[in-house]
Amino acid sequence: MSITIRVKRLPHGEGLPLPSYQSKHAAGLDLVAGLSEREPLELLPSARALIPTGFALELPAGYEAQIRPRSGLALKYGVTLLNSPGTVDCDYRGELMVLLINHGSEPFIVGRGDRIAQLVIAPVAQVEIVAVEALGATTRGQGGFGSTG
């Protein structure tokens, strides 16, 4: 299935690649840092920073965009997303930003055009919430964290 996503490149995003798939069957589009060429960002251990991407998008009604970590950054450097996945609603029109955190033991440098996250587009189901006096019984019941093994 294919849908069209409208993307607006922002002035500081000129020259950067738009989100793109890196393989034929990839689920996520790579996002790059829209930082200034002259001002890379040093992300110290335990620090977090909001990184611009240099673009805004327009999602069709009934869809969301999820901003997810890149596994290579997490494995090699301990850098991931603080709010993973980040949700972008279809009525948001501002710049996409990526909230990185450095869980590693060394400073991590983010430069212009570095791949920092991935974007997954997904359908959204809105529900109707109904207050009830009781819920249906199940085998699991109220068993919480770790209750199924």
N, C-alpha and C positions, 0 to 999 in steps of 0.2 A: 504494500500500500504506500502511496506517495501523496504527500500534501505539500502545498506551497507555503513557505514562511517568508514574509517580507522583512528585509533587514535594512536598517539605515546606518551607514558608516558615519561616525562622528569625526569632527576635524582631527582630533588626536589619533584616530584610527586609520588615517590615510596611509596607504602603503602596506598595511597589515593584511594577512589573508583573512577572509571571512570564515566562519565556522565551516569545517569540512570533515568528511569521513576519510579515514586513512586506509581503509580496506573495503572491499566489495560488500562484506556482510557486517560491518561495524554497526553497533547500536548507538554509539555516541559520536558526536561531532566535536573535534578538538577546538578548544578555546585558547587564544593566545593573550599574553599580557599587552595591554595598550599603554604601557608606560613610555615616558620620554626616553629617547635614545641616550640622552645626556645624563639621565637620572635613574639608573637601576635601583632597585630596592633591596636593601639588606634585611632579611628576616632572621632575627636572632633566635636562638633556642627559646622555646616557650612563648615567643611573640606571635601576634596575629596581625594581619593587614588586609585591607580591602583593596583588591587589585582591579583596575578598570580593564575592560576588554576593547573599548573603542567602537562599540556599536550598540544599537538598540534593535529590538525586533517586534514584530506584530504577529502574534499567534492567532489562529482562527478560534472562534468560540468552540468550546468543548475540548480544548487541548491545554496542556501545561508544558513548561520546559523544566527539566530537572538538571541542576548543575551538580555534577558528581566528581569525585577525586580521580586523578590519574594514578593507576596502581604503581607505575614505575617511580613516580615521585615519592610515594609513600614507602616503597620498599628500599629505594636507594638512599633517600635523604630524611625520611620521617616527616615529609611535608604532605599535608592533606587539607581537606576542607573542614572548617570548624562546624558548619551547619550542613551536614551531608545527609541526604541531598538537599540542596537549596531549591526552593520552588519558585518558579516565575509564572504568575497568573496571566491569563490571556488578555487581561485589561491593563497590564503594566506596559508603559511606553518609555521608561527611562533606560539609561545605560545598564547593560548587564555587568555586574560586579562579581568578583570571586573572592570569598573570604578564606584566605589561606592561614594555616597555623603550622608552625615548625615544632614538631615533637622530637626532632633530632637533637643531637648534641653539638652540632656545628652550625654556624651561620649559613644561611642559604641565600644566594643572590638570584633575584628575579629580574631578568632583562627584557627589553622590548622584544616582542615576538616570541618569547618562550611559551611553549605549550604548558598550561597550568591547570586545566580542568577539561571536562567533557560535558557536552550538552545532549541530553536525551529528551526527545519530544514524545509525549504520551497522552492518550485520551484521558479525559476526566469524567467521572460519573458523579453528579451531584445527587444527594440523597435527601429524603424527607425524614426528619427526626420526630419520633412519636414517643411520648412518655407513657410507660406502662407500669403496672403494679408488680408484675413478675415476668421473668424471662423463661424461655423454653429450657427444659432440662437436657443436659448432655452427659456423656460418660466422664468427661474431664471436669465439668462443674466449675468451681471457683479456683482450681489449681492454677497458680501463677508461674512466675519465673522458675524454670527448671522442673516443673511438675510432670512433664512428659518424658523425662529422661535426659 
